[in-house]
Amino acid sequence: MELDEAHNQERLWIDKYTNLLKNSRQNEKDLELLKADNQNLIDDAEYTKCQLEISEDRVKELEEKQSFYEKENQIVKDEYAKMRNDYKDLSDKLEREERQNEKFKKRISDLEENCSKIKYEV
């Protein structure tokens, strides 16, 4: 009876050991899978970090271009405003010159008419 009890205890210990061994092997496999997953996550994080740096550089480059184009746009607007003012000034001057020219033409016409009268009187 004691021998049977010892055999039963031995079987229980063997079963427990076998289960523990199986669990240990499964845990080792799970650990390896977790290590591989962890490495994949680390690789993904590094890749994402590189992509982020590239994106940040591209954003900085685009911001610099935008700033340049905004400055260029302001220069063009300023030049356009200056040219528009110059055009208005020249248009006003042309109108004054044309009025002055009409006065001179009238004066010349009057003088020519007076000259003609004088020729007939002489």
RORO-855376 format. One line per 10 residues: for each residue y negated, z, x negated of N, C-alpha, C, CB. Coordinates in Angstrom, 1 decimal. Glycine has a CB too. Layout:
BEGIN
Y Z X Y Z X Y Z X Y Z X  ...
% end
This chain:
BEGIN
1.2 0.0 -0.8 0.0 0.0 0.0 -1.3 0.0 -0.9 0.0 1.2 0.9  -1.3 0.8 -1.9 -2.4 0.9 -2.8 -2.5 -0.5 -3.5 -2.3 2.0 -3.8  -1.4 -1.0 -3.8 -1.4 -2.3 -4.5 -2.0 -3.4 -3.6 0.0 -2.7 -4.9  -1.6 -3.4 -2.3 -2.2 -4.4 -1.3 -3.7 -4.2 -1.2 -1.5 -4.2 0.0  -4.0 -2.9 -1.2 -5.5 -2.6 -1.0 -6.2 -3.1 -2.3 -5.7 -1.1 -0.9  -5.6 -3.0 -3.4 -6.2 -3.4 -4.7 -6.3 -5.0 -4.7 -5.4 -3.0 -5.9  -5.2 -5.6 -4.2 -5.3 -7.1 -4.1 -6.3 -7.5 -3.1 -3.9 -7.6 -3.6  -6.5 -6.9 -2.0 -7.5 -7.2 -1.0 -8.9 -7.0 -1.6 -7.4 -6.3 0.3  -9.1 -5.9 -2.3 -10.4 -5.7 -3.0 -10.6 -6.8 -4.0 -10.4 -4.3 -3.7  -9.6 -7.1 -4.8 -9.7 -8.2 -5.8 -10.1 -9.5 -5.1 -8.4 -8.4 -6.6
-9.4 -9.9 -4.0 -9.8 -11.1 -3.3 -11.2 -11.1 -2.8 -8.8 -11.3 -2.1  -11.6 -9.9 -2.3 -13.0 -9.8 -1.8 -14.0 -10.0 -2.9 -13.2 -8.4 -1.1  -13.7 -9.4 -4.1 -14.5 -9.6 -5.3 -14.5 -11.0 -5.7 -14.1 -8.6 -6.4  -13.3 -11.7 -5.7 -13.2 -13.1 -6.1 -14.0 -13.9 -5.2 -11.7 -13.5 -6.2  -13.8 -13.7 -3.8 -14.6 -14.5 -2.8 -16.1 -14.3 -3.0 -14.2 -14.1 -1.4  -16.5 -13.0 -3.2 -17.9 -12.7 -3.5 -18.4 -13.5 -4.7 -18.2 -11.2 -3.6  -17.6 -13.4 -5.8 -18.0 -14.0 -7.1 -18.1 -15.5 -6.9 -17.0 -13.7 -8.2  -17.1 -16.1 -6.2 -17.1 -17.5 -5.9 -18.3 -17.9 -5.1 -15.8 -17.9 -5.2  -18.6 -17.2 -4.1 -19.8 -17.5 -3.3 -21.1 -17.3 -4.1 -19.9 -16.5 -2.1  -21.1 -16.3 -4.9 -22.3 -16.1 -5.8 -22.4 -17.2 -6.8 -22.2 -14.7 -6.6
-21.3 -17.7 -7.3 -21.3 -18.8 -8.3 -21.8 -20.1 -7.6 -19.8 -19.0 -8.9  -21.2 -20.3 -6.4 -21.7 -21.5 -5.6 -23.2 -21.4 -5.3 -20.9 -21.6 -4.3  -23.6 -20.2 -4.9 -25.0 -20.1 -4.6 -25.9 -20.2 -5.9 -25.3 -18.7 -4.0  -25.3 -19.7 -7.0 -26.1 -19.9 -8.3 -26.2 -21.3 -8.6 -25.3 -19.1 -9.4  -25.1 -22.1 -8.5 -25.1 -23.5 -8.8 -26.1 -24.3 -7.9 -23.7 -24.1 -8.7  -26.0 -23.9 -6.6 -26.9 -24.5 -5.6 -28.4 -24.2 -6.0 -26.6 -24.1 -4.2  -28.6 -22.9 -6.4 -30.0 -22.5 -6.7 -30.4 -23.2 -8.0 -30.0 -21.0 -7.0  -29.5 -23.5 -8.9 -29.9 -24.2 -10.1 -30.3 -25.7 -9.8 -28.7 -24.3 -11.1  -29.5 -26.3 -8.8 -29.8 -27.6 -8.4 -31.2 -27.6 -7.7 -28.7 -28.2 -7.4  -31.4 -26.6 -6.8 -32.6 -26.5 -6.1 -33.8 -26.3 -7.0 -32.6 -25.4 -5.0
-33.6 -25.5 -8.1 -34.6 -25.3 -9.1 -34.9 -26.6 -9.8 -34.1 -24.2 -10.1  -33.9 -27.3 -10.2 -34.2 -28.6 -10.8 -35.0 -29.6 -9.9 -32.8 -29.3 -11.2  -34.6 -29.6 -8.6 -35.4 -30.4 -7.7 -36.8 -29.9 -7.6 -34.7 -30.4 -6.3  -37.0 -28.6 -7.5 -38.3 -28.1 -7.4 -39.1 -28.4 -8.7 -38.2 -26.6 -7.2  -38.4 -28.3 -9.9 -39.1 -28.7 -11.1 -39.6 -30.1 -11.1 -38.2 -28.4 -12.3  -38.7 -31.0 -10.6 -39.0 -32.4 -10.5 -40.1 -32.6 -9.5 -37.8 -33.3 -10.1  -40.1 -32.0 -8.4 -41.2 -32.1 -7.4 -42.5 -31.6 -8.0 -40.8 -31.3 -6.1  -42.4 -30.5 -8.7 -43.6 -29.9 -9.3 -44.2 -30.9 -10.3 -43.2 -28.5 -10.0  -43.3 -31.5 -11.2 -43.8 -32.4 -12.1 -44.4 -33.6 -11.4 -42.7 -32.9 -13.1  -43.8 -34.1 -10.3 -44.4 -35.2 -9.6 -45.8 -34.8 -9.0 -43.5 -35.6 -8.4
-45.9 -33.6 -8.5 -47.2 -33.1 -8.0 -48.2 -33.0 -9.2 -47.0 -31.7 -7.4  -47.8 -32.6 -10.3 -48.7 -32.5 -11.5 -49.2 -33.9 -11.9 -48.0 -31.8 -12.7  -48.2 -34.9 -11.9 -48.5 -36.2 -12.2 -49.5 -36.8 -11.2 -47.2 -37.1 -12.3  -49.2 -36.6 -9.9 -50.1 -37.0 -8.8 -51.5 -36.5 -8.9 -49.5 -36.7 -7.4  -51.5 -35.2 -9.3 -52.8 -34.5 -9.4 -53.6 -35.1 -10.6 -52.6 -33.0 -9.7  -52.9 -35.4 -11.7 -53.6 -36.0 -12.8 -54.1 -37.4 -12.5 -52.7 -36.1 -14.1  -53.2 -38.2 -11.8 -53.6 -39.5 -11.4 -54.8 -39.5 -10.4 -52.4 -40.2 -10.7  -54.8 -38.5 -9.5 -55.9 -38.4 -8.5 -57.2 -38.0 -9.3 -55.5 -37.3 -7.5  -57.0 -37.1 -10.3 -58.2 -36.7 -11.1 -58.8 -37.9 -11.8 -57.8 -35.6 -12.1  -57.9 -38.7 -12.4 -58.4 -39.9 -13.0 -59.1 -40.9 -12.1 -57.3 -40.7 -13.7
-58.5 -41.0 -10.9 -59.1 -41.9 -9.9 -60.5 -41.3 -9.4 -58.2 -42.0 -8.7  -60.5 -40.0 -9.3 -61.8 -39.4 -8.9 -62.9 -39.6 -10.0 -61.6 -37.9 -8.7  -62.5 -39.5 -11.2 -63.5 -39.7 -12.3 -64.0 -41.2 -12.3 -62.8 -39.4 -13.7  -63.0 -42.1 -12.1 -63.4 -43.5 -12.0 -64.4 -43.7 -10.8 -62.2 -44.4 -11.8  -64.0 -43.1 -9.7 -64.9 -43.2 -8.5 -66.3 -42.6 -8.7 -64.2 -42.6 -7.3  -66.3 -41.5 -9.4 -67.6 -40.8 -9.7 -68.4 -41.7 -10.6 -67.4 -39.4 -10.3  -67.8 -42.3 -11.6 -68.5 -43.2 -12.5 -69.0 -44.4 -11.7 -67.5 -43.7 -13.7  -68.2 -45.0 -10.8 -68.6 -46.1 -10.0 -69.8 -45.7 -9.1 -67.5 -46.7 -9.2  -69.7 -44.5 -8.5 -70.8 -44.1 -7.7 -72.1 -43.9 -8.5 -70.5 -42.7 -7.0  -72.0 -43.4 -9.7 -73.2 -43.2 -10.6 -73.7 -44.6 -10.9 -72.8 -42.4 -11.9
-72.9 -45.5 -11.2 -73.3 -46.9 -11.6 -74.0 -47.5 -10.4 -72.1 -47.7 -12.0  -73.5 -47.3 -9.2 -74.1 -47.9 -8.0 -75.4 -47.2 -7.7 -73.1 -47.8 -6.8  -75.5 -45.9 -7.9 -76.8 -45.2 -7.7 -77.8 -45.7 -8.7 -76.6 -43.7 -7.8  -77.4 -46.0 -9.9 -78.4 -46.5 -10.9 -78.9 -47.9 -10.5 -77.8 -46.5 -12.3  -77.9 -48.7 -10.0 -78.3 -50.0 -9.6 -79.2 -49.9 -8.4 -77.1 -50.9 -9.2  -78.9 -49.0 -7.4 -79.8 -48.9 -6.3 -81.2 -48.5 -6.7 -79.2 -47.8 -5.3  -81.3 -47.5 -7.6 -82.6 -47.1 -8.1 -83.3 -48.2 -8.7 -82.4 -45.9 -9.1  -82.6 -49.0 -9.5 -83.3 -50.2 -10.2 -83.8 -51.1 -9.1 -82.3 -50.9 -11.1  -82.9 -51.5 -8.1 -83.4 -52.4 -7.1 -84.5 -51.9 -6.2 -82.2 -52.8 -6.2  -84.5 -50.5 -6.0 -85.6 -50.0 -5.2 -86.9 -50.1 -6.0 -85.3 -48.5 -4.9
-86.8 -49.9 -7.3 -88.1 -50.0 -8.1 -88.5 -51.5 -8.1 -87.8 -49.6 -9.6  -87.5 -52.4 -8.3 -87.9 -53.8 -8.3 -88.5 -54.2 -6.9 -86.6 -54.7 -8.5  -87.9 -53.7 -5.8 -88.4 -54.0 -4.5 -89.8 -53.5 -4.4 -87.5 -53.3 -3.4  -90.1 -52.3 -4.9 -91.5 -51.8 -4.8 -92.4 -52.6 -5.6 -91.5 -50.3 -5.3  -92.0 -53.1 -6.7 -92.9 -54.0 -7.6 -93.2 -55.2 -6.8 -92.2 -54.3 -8.9  -92.1 -55.8 -6.2 -92.3 -57.0 -5.4 -93.3 -56.8 -4.2 -91.0 -57.6 -4.9  -93.1 -55.6 -3.5 -94.0 -55.3 -2.4 -95.4 -55.2 -2.9 -93.5 -54.0 -1.7  -95.6 -54.5 -4.0 -97.0 -54.3 -4.6 -97.6 -55.6 -4.9 -96.9 -53.4 -5.8  -96.8 -56.5 -5.6 -97.3 -57.8 -6.0 -97.6 -58.6 -4.7 -96.2 -58.6 -6.8  -96.8 -58.5 -3.7 -97.0 -59.3 -2.4 -98.3 -58.8 -1.8 -95.9 -59.1 -1.5
-98.5 -57.5 -1.8 -99.8 -56.9 -1.2 -101.0 -57.4 -2.0 -99.7 -55.4 -1.2  -100.9 -57.4 -3.3 -102.0 -57.9 -4.2 -102.2 -59.4 -3.9 -101.6 -57.7 -5.7  -101.2 -60.2 -3.8 -101.3 -61.6 -3.6 -101.9 -61.8 -2.2 -100.0 -62.4 -3.7  -101.5 -61.0 -1.2 -102.1 -61.2 0.1 -103.6 -60.9 0.1 -101.4 -60.2 1.1  -104.0 -59.8 -0.6 -105.4 -59.5 -0.7 -106.2 -60.6 -1.5 -105.6 -58.1 -1.5  -105.6 -61.1 -2.5 -106.2 -62.2 -3.3 -106.4 -63.4 -2.3 -105.4 -62.6 -4.5  -105.3 -63.7 -1.5 -105.4 -64.8 -0.6 -106.5 -64.6 0.4 -104.0 -65.0 0.1  -106.6 -63.4 0.9 -107.7 -63.1 1.9 -109.1 -63.3 1.2 -107.6 -61.7 2.5  -109.2 -62.7 0.0 -110.5 -62.9 -0.7 -110.8 -64.3 -0.9 -110.4 -62.1 -2.0  -109.8 -65.1 -1.4 -110.1 -66.5 -1.6 -110.4 -67.3 -0.3 -108.9 -67.2 -2.3
-109.7 -66.9 0.8 -110.0 -67.6 2.0 -111.4 -67.3 2.5 -109.0 -67.1 3.1  -111.8 -66.0 2.3 -113.2 -65.6 2.7 -114.2 -66.4 1.8 -113.4 -64.1 2.5  -113.9 -66.4 0.5 -114.8 -67.2 -0.4 -114.8 -68.6 0.0 -114.3 -67.0 -1.9  -113.7 -69.2 0.3 -113.7 -70.6 0.7 -114.5 -70.9 1.9 -112.2 -71.1 1.0  -114.4 -70.0 2.9 -115.3 -70.1 4.1 -116.7 -70.0 3.8 -114.9 -69.0 5.1  -117.1 -69.1 2.9 -118.5 -69.0 2.5 -119.0 -70.2 1.8 -118.7 -67.7 1.6  -118.1 -70.7 0.9 -118.4 -72.0 0.1 -118.6 -73.2 1.1 -117.4 -72.2 -0.9  -117.7 -73.2 2.1 -117.8 -74.3 3.0 -119.1 -74.2 3.8 -116.5 -74.4 4.0  -119.4 -73.0 4.2 -120.7 -72.9 5.0 -121.9 -73.3 4.1 -120.9 -71.4 5.5  -121.8 -72.8 2.8 -122.9 -73.2 1.9 -122.9 -74.7 1.7 -122.7 -72.4 0.5
-121.7 -75.3 1.6 -121.6 -76.7 1.4 -122.3 -77.4 2.6 -120.2 -77.2 1.2  -122.0 -77.0 3.8 -122.6 -77.6 5.0 -124.1 -77.5 4.9 -122.0 -76.9 6.3  -124.6 -76.3 4.5 -126.1 -76.1 4.4 -126.6 -77.1 3.4 -126.4 -74.7 3.9  -125.9 -77.3 2.2 -126.4 -78.2 1.2 -126.3 -79.7 1.8 -125.5 -78.2 -0.1  -125.3 -80.0 2.5 -125.2 -81.4 3.1 -126.3 -81.6 4.0 -123.8 -81.6 3.8  -126.6 -80.6 4.8 -127.7 -80.7 5.8 -129.0 -80.9 5.0 -127.8 -79.5 6.7  -129.2 -80.1 4.0 -130.4 -80.1 3.2 -130.5 -81.5 2.5 -130.5 -79.0 2.1  -129.4 -82.0 2.0 -129.4 -83.4 1.4 -129.7 -84.4 2.4 -128.0 -83.7 0.7  -129.1 -84.3 3.6 -129.4 -85.2 4.6 -130.9 -85.2 5.0 -128.5 -84.9 5.9  -131.4 -84.0 5.1 -132.9 -83.9 5.4 -133.7 -84.5 4.3 -133.3 -82.4 5.6
-133.4 -84.2 3.1 -134.1 -84.8 2.0 -134.0 -86.3 1.9 -133.6 -84.2 0.6  -132.8 -86.8 2.2 -132.6 -88.3 2.2 -133.5 -88.9 3.3 -131.2 -88.7 2.4  -133.5 -88.2 4.5 -134.3 -88.7 5.6 -135.8 -88.7 5.2 -134.1 -87.9 6.8  -136.2 -87.6 4.6 -137.6 -87.6 4.1 -138.0 -88.6 3.1 -137.9 -86.2 3.6  -137.0 -88.9 2.2 -137.2 -89.9 1.2 -137.3 -91.3 1.9 -136.0 -89.9 0.2  -136.5 -91.5 2.9 -136.5 -92.8 3.6 -137.9 -92.9 4.3 -135.4 -92.9 4.6  -138.4 -91.9 4.9 -139.7 -91.9 5.5 -140.8 -92.2 4.5 -139.9 -90.6 6.3  -140.7 -91.6 3.4 -141.7 -91.8 2.4 -141.7 -93.2 1.9 -141.5 -90.8 1.2  -140.5 -93.8 1.7 -140.4 -95.2 1.3 -141.1 -96.1 2.2 -138.9 -95.6 1.1  -140.9 -95.9 3.5 -141.5 -96.8 4.5 -143.0 -96.6 4.6 -140.9 -96.5 5.9
-143.4 -95.4 4.3 -144.9 -95.2 4.3 -145.6 -95.7 3.1 -145.2 -93.7 4.4  -144.9 -95.9 2.0 -145.5 -96.3 0.8 -145.5 -97.8 0.8 -144.8 -95.8 -0.4
% end
